[in-house]
Amino acid sequence: MRKPLLAALALVLAACGTAESEPSSSGGALNVNLSPDQKRVTAQKDDKIASKVPEKFRTKGELVIGGSAGTAPPLRFYATDDKTVIGVETDIATLVADVLGLKPKLEVSSWENLFVGLDSGAFDVGLSNITVTEARKEKYDFATYRLDTLAFEAKKGGTWRVKEPEDVAGKVIAVGSGTNQEKILVDWSTKNVAAGLKATDIKYFQNSSDYYLALQSGRIDAYLGPNPTSAYHAATSGQTEVIGTFSGGAAVQGKIAVTTKKDNGLVAPVQEALNQLIANGKYAEVLQRWGLSDEAVPASEINPQGLPKT
């Protein structure tokens, strides 16, 4: 799964040296360190919160964090050495581990094996852009840390904006197959046709670089995907812009959360750690570093309302 990501990086990010001569993204308003040496934001251990971590985790001395690296920047992806996992998810994971007084151990898995790992106890927590859903709440506990937002990304400089379903009528829009955003786009198109408007011409591509090339060539009007990837690409490339954002849960505001096996005792101290990081500004530093300040939550919640069962 690494090669498409590296290809996407090569196509949409121009490598250059910062003042510290680190590989970085450039071309837009956001300049991000892509090297293995991340110089991450760090936090101090909080003894009171750390004491609430179940003994079996404290004895082990580490927090095993599972996640997929098969996502596009800035979520969880490989650095320029093609082996070090970096991104906003790893930064938040290491901050939480710092507060809990545990050494972060970042593990990589496929998306489906992430949940297998949580079920078996191979992973203590999962941080991988996991949305809270009512179905998942039956097996897992959640401590929220970001909003789940979708974005329409278009070529920079246009006047078209997407605020409601009618705005995509007759447009050519790319989306990932089998995703929640595909379902939303199909539903919108169906609604528009029923109202006498033109259908949306929905296109599918294999990876991020294909979407971005199609945008630049004018073969599509927009790409509908996760807001973090679109916001990051727009900010680093300087070639595109976000023209509309919506909840990943449609009528319900989706929320991204640290995920633990239900009743393993970790969710409460993790939530407390996140709330401390929100209060002391470390959390905001990480989101700003990756261009995701607009996805900040005012406080971490345990097991809030999730996306409904389908």
C-alpha positions in Angstrom: 0.0 0.0 0.0 3.0 2.3 0.2 3.7 2.9 -3.5 0.5 4.7 -4.4 1.1 7.0 -1.4 4.6 7.8 -2.4 3.5 8.4 -6.0 0.9 10.8 -4.7 3.4 12.6 -2.6 5.8 12.9 -5.5 3.1 14.3 -7.8 1.4 16.7 -5.4 4.3 17.8 -3.2 7.5 19.5 -4.2 10.4 18.5 -2.0 12.7 21.3 -0.7 14.9 22.0 2.2 13.8 24.0 5.2 16.0 26.1 7.4 16.9 22.8 9.1 17.5 21.0 5.8 14.6 18.6 6.4 12.5 17.2 3.5 9.3 19.1 3.5 6.2 19.8 1.5 5.9 23.2 -0.2 4.1 25.1 -2.8 1.3 26.4 -0.7 0.6 28.1 2.7 1.6 25.0 4.7 5.1 23.7 5.0 5.4 20.2 6.6 8.4 18.1 7.7 8.1 14.8 5.8 11.4 13.3 7.2 11.7 10.4 9.6 13.0 12.9 12.2 9.7 14.5 13.1 10.6 16.6 16.1 7.1 16.0 17.3 5.3 18.1 19.9 5.8 16.4 23.3 4.0 16.5 26.7 4.9 15.8 30.3 3.6 12.8 32.2 0.6 13.5 34.5 1.0 11.3 37.5 -2.7 11.6 38.5 -3.9 10.6 35.1 -1.2 7.9 34.7 -2.3 6.3 38.0 -5.7 5.6 36.4 -4.2 3.4 33.7 -4.9 -0.3 34.4 -1.9 -2.0 36.0 -1.4 -4.5 33.2 -0.6 -1.5 30.8 1.5 0.3 33.4 3.5 -2.8 34.1 4.2 -3.2 30.4 5.4 0.4 30.2 4.2 1.0 26.7 1.1 1.8 24.7 0.7 -0.3 21.6 -1.0 1.9 19.0 -2.5 0.3 15.9 -3.3 2.1 12.7 -3.3 1.9 9.0 -0.6 3.6 6.9 -2.8 3.1 3.8 -4.3 6.6 4.0 -3.2 9.8 2.4 -1.3 12.6 4.1 -1.8 14.1 6.7 -3.5 11.2 8.5 -1.1 8.3 8.9 1.5 7.7 6.1 5.1 6.9 5.5 8.0 9.5 5.8 10.6 9.9 3.1 12.4 6.8 4.3 9.4 4.7 3.3 9.3 3.0 6.7 8.7 5.6 9.5 5.0 6.2 10.1 4.1 9.9 10.5 1.0 12.1 10.4 -1.5 13.8 12.7 -2.7 10.4 14.0 0.8 9.4 15.2 1.4 12.9 16.7 -1.8 12.7 18.8 -1.0 9.1 19.7 2.5 9.9 21.1 1.1 12.9 23.0 -1.5 10.7 24.7 1.2 8.2 25.6 3.4 11.0 27.0 0.6 12.1 29.4 0.0 8.5 30.5 3.7 7.9 31.1 3.9 5.1 28.6 6.3 4.6 25.7 4.3 4.8 22.4 4.8 1.7 20.1 3.4 2.6 16.7 2.2 -0.5 14.8 1.0 -0.7 11.2 -1.8 -2.9 10.0 -4.4 -3.1 7.2 -7.8 -1.4 8.1 -9.6 -4.7 8.7 -6.7 -6.1 10.8 -6.7 -3.0 12.9 -10.0 -4.2 14.5 -8.8 -7.8 14.7 -5.8 -6.5 16.6 -8.0 -4.5 19.0 -10.2 -7.6 19.6 -7.2 -9.8 20.3 -5.4 -7.3 22.5 -2.5 -7.1 20.1 -3.2 -3.3 20.0 -4.1 -1.4 23.2 -5.6 1.5 21.2 -6.4 2.3 17.6 -5.7 5.8 16.2 -6.5 5.7 12.5 -9.2 8.2 11.6 -11.8 5.8 13.2 -15.3 7.3 13.2 -17.6 6.6 16.2 -20.6 4.5 15.0 -23.4 3.0 17.0 -22.5 -0.5 15.6 -18.8 -0.1 16.7 -19.9 1.1 20.2 -21.2 -2.4 20.9 -17.6 -3.8 20.8 -15.3 -0.7 21.5 -15.0 2.3 23.7 -14.2 5.7 22.2 -12.5 9.0 23.3 -13.1 11.6 20.6 -10.4 14.0 19.4 -11.4 15.3 15.9 -14.5 16.0 13.9 -15.3 13.7 11.0 -15.6 16.0 8.1 -15.8 15.5 4.3 -14.7 18.1 1.8 -15.2 19.0 -1.9 -11.9 19.9 -3.4 -11.7 21.8 -6.7 -9.1 23.5 -8.8 -8.1 26.8 -7.2 -9.6 30.1 -8.5 -13.2 29.2 -9.3 -16.4 30.6 -8.0 -18.4 27.4 -7.6 -19.2 26.4 -4.0 -21.0 23.4 -2.6 -23.5 24.2 0.2 -26.4 21.8 -0.6 -27.2 18.9 -2.8 -28.4 21.0 -5.7 -24.9 22.4 -6.1 -23.6 19.1 -7.4 -26.3 18.7 -10.1 -24.7 18.1 -13.5 -21.2 18.2 -12.1 -18.4 15.6 -12.6 -17.2 14.6 -9.2 -14.8 11.9 -8.2 -15.2 9.8 -5.1 -13.7 6.7 -3.5 -15.7 3.5 -4.2 -17.4 1.9 -1.2 -17.0 4.9 1.0 -19.5 6.8 3.1 -18.9 9.9 0.9 -19.8 7.8 -2.2 -23.2 7.0 -0.5 -23.8 10.6 0.3 -23.0 11.7 -3.2 -25.2 9.0 -4.8 -28.1 10.0 -2.5 -27.7 13.6 -3.4 -27.7 12.8 -7.1 -30.8 10.7 -6.8 -32.6 13.5 -4.9 -31.6 16.0 -7.6 -32.9 13.8 -10.4 -36.2 13.3 -8.6 -36.5 17.1 -8.4 -35.9 17.4 -12.1 -32.2 18.4 -11.9 -29.3 16.8 -13.8 -27.6 13.7 -12.3 -24.1 14.0 -10.9 -21.5 12.2 -13.1 -19.6 10.2 -10.5 -16.0 9.1 -11.4 -13.7 6.6 -9.6 -9.9 6.5 -9.6 -7.4 4.2 -7.9 -5.3 6.5 -5.8 -4.8 10.1 -4.7 -2.5 11.1 -7.5 -5.1 10.1 -10.1 -7.7 12.4 -8.5 -5.3 15.3 -8.4 -4.2 14.9 -12.0 -7.9 14.7 -13.1 -8.6 17.9 -11.2 -5.7 19.8 -12.8 -6.6 18.5 -16.3 -10.3 19.5 -15.9 -11.6 15.9 -16.3 -13.5 16.3 -13.1 -15.0 19.3 -11.4 -14.2 18.2 -7.8 -13.2 15.4 -5.6 -15.2 14.4 -2.5 -13.1 12.8 0.2 -12.0 13.2 3.8 -11.4 16.8 4.8 -7.9 16.2 6.3 -6.5 15.0 3.0 -8.2 17.7 0.9 -7.2 20.5 3.4 -3.6 19.3 3.5 -3.3 18.9 -0.2 -4.8 22.4 -0.9 -2.6 24.0 1.7 0.7 22.3 0.5 0.2 22.3 -3.2 -1.3 25.7 -3.7 -3.2 24.4 -6.7 -6.6 23.4 -5.3 -9.1 24.7 -2.7 -11.8 23.3 -0.5 -15.2 24.6 -1.8 -17.5 22.9 0.8 -17.4 20.8 3.9 -19.9 18.5 5.4 -20.2 16.0 8.3 -19.0 12.5 7.5 -22.3 11.4 9.1 -24.6 13.5 6.9 -27.3 14.5 9.4 -25.2 13.4 12.4 -21.9 15.2 13.1 -19.3 12.4 12.8 -16.5 12.3 15.3 -13.0 10.6 15.1 -11.9 8.8 18.3 -9.2 6.9 20.0 -10.6 3.3 20.0 -10.1 0.7 22.7 -11.5 -2.7 23.3 -14.7 -2.3 25.3 -14.2 -2.2 29.1 -10.4 -2.6 29.0 -10.1 0.4 31.3 -8.1 2.7 29.0 -10.8 4.9 27.6 -11.2 7.1 30.8 -7.5 8.0 31.2 -7.1 8.5 27.5 -10.0 10.9 27.5 -8.5 12.8 30.5 -5.1 12.9 28.7 -6.8 14.3 25.6 -8.6 17.0 27.6 -5.4 18.0 29.3 -3.7 18.3 25.9 -6.6 20.4 24.6 -6.4 22.7 27.7 -2.6 23.2 27.5 -2.5 23.9 23.8 -0.4 20.9 22.8 -3.4 19.4 20.9 -3.9 22.7 18.9 -0.2 22.7 18.0 -0.4 19.3 16.4 -3.6 20.2 14.4 -2.0 23.4 13.3 1.2 21.6 12.2 -0.9 19.4 9.8 -3.3 22.1 8.7 -6.3 20.6 10.5 -7.2 23.3 13.0 -10.8 23.4 11.7 -11.4 19.8 12.8 -10.6 20.6 16.5 -13.1 19.6 19.2 -13.5 21.7 22.4 -13.4 18.6 24.6 -12.9 14.8 24.3 -16.1 12.8 24.9 -16.5 9.2 25.8 -18.8 7.1 23.6 -20.9 10.0 22.2 -23.7 9.5 19.6 -22.2 7.7 16.7 -23.3 7.3 13.1 -26.5 5.3 13.0 -26.6 1.6 12.0 -27.5 1.0 8.4 
